[in-house]
């Protein structure tokens, strides 16, 4: 048994909560992974994982071993990273997750610059609006908007985006241009963005003389993906609230018109987020530094 490989295999099962997900992230057969963990348990003489037909749970001994072995793995990563940095250019695979419209409108158009600067870094880009679990899904970092509410994560601020309210000219011709946010409650058709995590509609947010406030009105259509959400507005389905960088091309082509501009809400922060208990590799560090450099002006597109 290669004990180091077995320890890494066991750690991935703990983090992924599943032999199948851990095997996928390590690119090895489930049978091989299971054998490594069994051999490690035999070597230690203790049961590390409790297996049932439906789930895998960590025993008390397994949790203690994971915490100590995790420190060992991080120390080894530090040693490897110090030699990698000394040799020069960062290299290896980065797994990054990002929302649909942010990927389409900001990251992907800018990415050729990063790939040219760091030709030895490979990127696997997960594009979706759902919230990923960085540990269990073995993701290096995510790019997301909103407040950070998980103390186990580290966030680097990438800039602020503007939320705008808009609709197509055909919709506004048929239903009128709202002069005040309260008019959205009466007769207007709203296309709401639904949170992928729970399906709840995000309220329309505004800011007035008395501070921020929300409009929670029944939507005619709800969509849980940012690109489709914007497409519904262009198709004349109703009013949407979206980011100015996403709506920019449609605004410039007159396919969409901004309304209620005096009540735009406060700028919306975006962050690069990564686990605080995972070693920050050289390749991840240069990627986040690059994001901090290029993203602020892109997010702030008026």
ZIURFEN-V800142 format. One record per residue. N is the residue number from 0. RES is the residue in one letter. PSI is psi in radians with two decimals (NA if undefined). Layout:
<<N	RES	PSI> <N	RES	PSI>>
This chain:
<<0	X	2.30> <1	X	1.82> <2	X	-0.66> <3	X	-0.76> <4	X	-0.70> <5	X	-0.70> <6	X	-0.76> <7	X	-0.68> <8	X	-0.80> <9	X	-0.76> <10	X	-0.67> <11	X	-0.62> <12	X	-0.74> <13	X	-0.81> <14	X	-0.66> <15	X	-0.41> <16	X	0.26> <17	X	2.40> <18	X	-0.67> <19	X	-0.85> <20	X	-0.67> <21	X	-0.74> <22	X	-0.70> <23	X	-0.76> <24	X	-0.48> <25	X	-0.08> <26	X	0.89> <27	X	2.73> <28	X	2.61> <29	X	-0.66> <30	X	-0.69> <31	X	-0.78> <32	X	-0.79> <33	X	-0.69> <34	X	-0.73> <35	X	-0.74> <36	X	-0.72> <37	X	-0.73> <38	X	-0.66> <39	X	-0.75> <40	X	-0.71> <41	X	-0.69> <42	X	-0.70> <43	X	-0.42> <44	X	0.41> <45	X	2.75> <46	X	2.10> <47	X	-0.62> <48	X	2.48> <49	X	2.04> <50	X	2.36> <51	X	3.11> <52	X	-0.37> <53	X	-0.48> <54	X	2.92> <55	X	2.27> <56	X	2.71> <57	X	2.28> <58	X	2.95> <59	X	-0.73> <60	X	-0.66> <61	X	-0.68> <62	X	-0.74> <63	X	-0.73> <64	X	-0.68> <65	X	-0.76> <66	X	-0.76> <67	X	-0.74> <68	X	-0.59> <69	X	-0.69> <70	X	-0.69> <71	X	-0.78> <72	X	-0.70> <73	X	-0.65> <74	X	-0.72> <75	X	-0.69> <76	X	-0.68> <77	X	-0.76> <78	X	-0.86> <79	X	-0.76> <80	X	-0.63> <81	X	-0.68> <82	X	-0.63> <83	X	-0.78> <84	X	-0.63> <85	X	-0.55> <86	X	-0.26> <87	X	-2.08> <88	X	2.35> <89	X	2.65> <90	X	2.91> <91	X	-3.00> <92	X	2.34> <93	X	2.29> <94	X	2.06> <95	X	2.42> <96	X	2.46> <97	X	2.66> <98	X	2.77> <99	X	-0.98> <100	X	-0.56> <101	X	-0.66> <102	X	-0.85> <103	X	-0.78> <104	X	-0.43> <105	X	-1.05> <106	X	-0.91> <107	X	-0.74> <108	X	-0.51> <109	X	-0.32> <110	X	-0.57> <111	X	-0.58> <112	X	-0.78> <113	X	-0.77> <114	X	-0.55> <115	X	-0.65> <116	X	-0.63> <117	X	1.30> <118	X	-0.25> <119	X	0.05> <120	X	2.26> <121	X	2.54> <122	X	2.30> <123	X	2.02> <124	X	2.02> <125	X	2.07> <126	X	1.94> <127	X	2.85> <128	X	-0.02> <129	X	2.79> <130	X	2.14> <131	X	2.71> <132	X	1.90> <133	X	-0.64> <134	X	-0.98> <135	X	-0.50> <136	X	0.08> <137	X	0.81> <138	X	2.38> <139	X	-0.76> <140	X	2.76> <141	X	2.66> <142	X	2.01> <143	X	2.73> <144	X	2.76> <145	X	3.10> <146	X	2.57> <147	X	2.05> <148	X	0.31> <149	X	1.95> <150	X	-0.19> <151	X	0.02> <152	X	2.65> <153	X	2.41> <154	X	2.38> <155	X	2.20> <156	X	2.27> <157	X	-0.05> <158	X	-3.12> <159	X	2.44> <160	X	2.84> <161	X	2.24> <162	X	2.29> <163	X	2.75> <164	X	2.29> <165	X	2.91> <166	X	2.94> <167	X	2.70> <168	X	-0.64> <169	X	-0.68> <170	X	-0.82> <171	X	-0.60> <172	X	-0.66> <173	X	-0.59> <174	X	-0.10> <175	X	2.76> <176	X	2.08> <177	X	2.35> <178	X	-0.43> <179	X	2.61> <180	X	-0.62> <181	X	-0.39> <182	X	-0.31> <183	X	-0.35> <184	X	-0.27> <185	X	1.61> <186	X	-0.26> <187	X	2.60> <188	X	2.12> <189	X	2.41> <190	X	1.86> <191	X	2.60> <192	X	2.18> <193	X	2.29> <194	X	2.16> <195	X	-0.45> <196	X	-0.58> <197	X	-0.03> <198	X	0.06> <199	X	2.49> <200	X	2.30> <201	X	2.19> <202	X	2.72> <203	X	2.24> <204	X	2.47> <205	X	2.96> <206	X	2.19> <207	X	-2.88> <208	X	-0.50> <209	X	0.07> <210	X	-2.93> <211	X	2.59> <212	X	2.89> <213	X	2.64> <214	X	2.00> <215	X	1.72> <216	X	2.71> <217	X	2.27> <218	X	2.63> <219	X	-0.56> <220	X	2.39> <221	X	2.40> <222	X	2.41> <223	X	0.37> <224	X	2.31> <225	X	-0.69> <226	X	-0.74> <227	X	-0.61> <228	X	-0.81> <229	X	-0.69> <230	X	-0.58> <231	X	-0.63> <232	X	-0.78> <233	X	-0.58> <234	X	-0.02> <235	X	0.33> <236	X	-0.32> <237	X	-2.94> <238	X	2.43> <239	X	2.79> <240	X	2.15> <241	X	3.12> <242	X	2.51> <243	X	-0.58> <244	X	-0.57> <245	X	-0.68> <246	X	-0.17> <247	X	-0.92> <248	X	-0.71> <249	X	-0.57> <250	X	-0.73> <251	X	-0.56> <252	X	0.00> <253	X	0.25> <254	X	-0.41> <255	X	2.70> <256	X	2.28> <257	X	2.44> <258	X	2.88> <259	X	0.62> <260	X	-0.65> <261	X	-0.27> <262	X	0.34> <263	X	2.40> <264	X	3.03> <265	X	2.64> <266	X	2.57> <267	X	2.07> <268	X	2.53> <269	X	2.58> <270	X	2.67> <271	X	2.20> <272	X	2.40> <273	X	2.77> <274	X	2.51> <275	X	-0.17> <276	X	0.24> <277	X	2.45> <278	X	2.34> <279	X	1.85> <280	X	2.85> <281	X	-0.74> <282	X	-0.65> <283	X	-0.68> <284	X	-0.77> <285	X	-0.54> <286	X	-0.80> <287	X	-0.69> <288	X	-0.67> <289	X	-0.73> <290	X	-0.76> <291	X	-0.54> <292	X	-0.79> <293	X	-0.42> <294	X	-0.63> <295	X	-0.87> <296	X	-0.50> <297	X	-0.75> <298	X	-0.59> <299	X	0.18> <300	X	2.14> <301	X	NA>>
